[in-house]
Amino acid sequence: MIVKDTSKVKIEYEGFLDSGEVFDTSRGRAPLEFVIGKNQVILSLEKGIMGMKKGEEKEIKIEAKDAYGEKNPDFFGKIPKEKLPIDSRDKVEAGSILIMKLPEGHEVPVKILEVDENEVTLDLNHPLAGENLNFKVKIVDVE
């Protein structure tokens, strides 16, 4: 059976950046299971595995614009240090990631770009925004 629209698939994968840094992998975990067309994974990854068969392996390159998009400069901002949770205020440093709760209740990862005495500069873009994504995938099962 081949992967087509509405197929339920299981894949083993390794996702890495152009630099070679691995950002995610199924190694050591159960294969990733999803249904084509249900927006459960990046659309470009779905398109990349269409037509593959069980046992087939492939490398898929996804440009940043087709993954999490380019970095949006409107998503950078400064907040007073006092707005951070009390237990985080003295621990934040440039390069660290905080999980912040949005007013509607969603939690999002936020990268700390800069910390000074009174303010913290944040990047609210998705951590993989602006990055080309590369995947090595193997189709484990197709229904």
C-alpha positions in Angstrom: 0.0 0.0 0.0 1.3 3.5 -0.8 1.0 6.7 1.1 -1.9 8.8 -0.2 -4.4 11.3 1.1 -6.1 10.1 4.4 -3.5 7.2 4.8 -2.6 6.4 8.4 1.2 6.2 8.5 3.9 5.4 10.9 7.4 6.7 10.2 10.8 6.6 11.8 12.6 9.8 11.3 15.5 12.1 12.1 15.1 15.9 11.6 18.2 18.0 11.3 19.1 21.6 10.3 21.4 22.5 7.4 24.2 22.8 10.0 23.7 19.0 10.8 22.2 19.7 14.3 19.5 17.2 15.0 16.3 19.0 16.3 14.1 15.9 16.6 14.2 12.1 16.1 12.1 9.1 16.7 15.2 7.1 17.6 14.6 5.4 21.0 10.9 6.1 20.8 7.9 4.6 19.0 7.5 5.6 15.4 5.5 8.8 14.7 2.0 8.0 13.7 -0.3 10.4 11.9 -3.1 10.7 9.2 -2.3 12.4 6.0 -4.4 15.5 5.5 -5.3 16.1 9.2 -2.6 18.8 9.8 -0.8 16.7 12.4 2.6 17.3 10.9 4.1 19.9 8.6 2.3 19.9 5.2 5.6 19.8 3.3 6.6 16.6 5.2 3.2 15.0 4.2 3.8 16.0 0.6 7.3 14.5 0.8 6.1 11.1 1.8 3.2 10.9 -0.6 3.6 7.9 -2.9 6.1 6.1 -0.7 5.6 2.4 0.3 6.1 0.5 3.6 9.9 0.0 4.1 10.9 2.8 1.8 13.4 5.4 2.9 13.9 9.0 1.7 15.5 12.3 2.5 13.2 15.3 2.4 14.4 18.9 2.5 11.9 21.6 3.5 12.7 25.3 3.0 12.1 27.5 6.0 9.1 29.3 4.3 7.4 25.9 3.9 8.1 24.8 7.4 7.7 27.3 10.3 8.2 30.3 8.1 10.9 33.0 8.1 11.6 34.9 11.4 9.1 37.7 11.8 10.7 40.8 13.3 7.3 41.8 14.7 7.7 38.8 17.1 10.7 40.3 18.9 10.0 42.4 22.0 11.1 43.6 25.4 9.4 43.1 28.7 10.2 44.3 32.1 12.0 41.6 34.1 9.3 42.0 36.8 6.8 40.5 34.4 8.6 37.2 34.4 7.5 34.5 36.9 9.2 35.1 40.2 11.1 31.8 40.2 12.5 32.7 36.7 13.6 36.3 37.2 17.1 35.6 38.5 17.7 32.5 36.3 17.1 33.8 32.8 20.0 34.2 30.5 20.5 34.8 26.8 19.9 31.7 24.7 17.6 30.0 27.2 14.0 29.0 26.4 11.0 29.9 28.6 7.5 28.4 28.3 5.1 31.3 28.5 1.3 31.1 28.9 -0.7 33.2 26.4 -3.9 34.9 27.6 -6.1 32.3 25.9 -4.2 29.5 27.8 -1.8 28.2 25.1 1.8 27.6 26.1 4.5 28.7 23.7 8.3 28.4 23.8 10.0 31.8 24.0 13.7 32.3 23.4 15.6 34.8 25.5 17.8 37.0 23.3 19.2 39.5 25.8 18.9 40.2 29.5 19.8 43.5 31.2 19.2 44.8 34.7 15.6 45.8 34.0 14.4 44.2 30.8 14.4 40.9 28.9 14.4 40.8 25.0 12.3 37.9 23.7 11.9 36.1 20.4 8.4 34.8 20.1 9.0 33.2 16.7 8.8 29.4 16.7 12.2 28.0 17.6 12.6 26.5 14.1 11.4 29.7 12.3 14.0 30.7 9.6 15.5 27.3 9.5 15.5 24.8 6.6 14.4 21.4 7.8 15.9 18.1 6.6 14.3 14.8 7.3 15.5 11.2 6.9 12.3 9.2 6.9 11.4 5.5 6.7 7.8 4.3 6.2 7.2 1.7 8.9 3.5 1.2 8.1 0.7 2.5 5.9 -3.0 1.8 6.3 
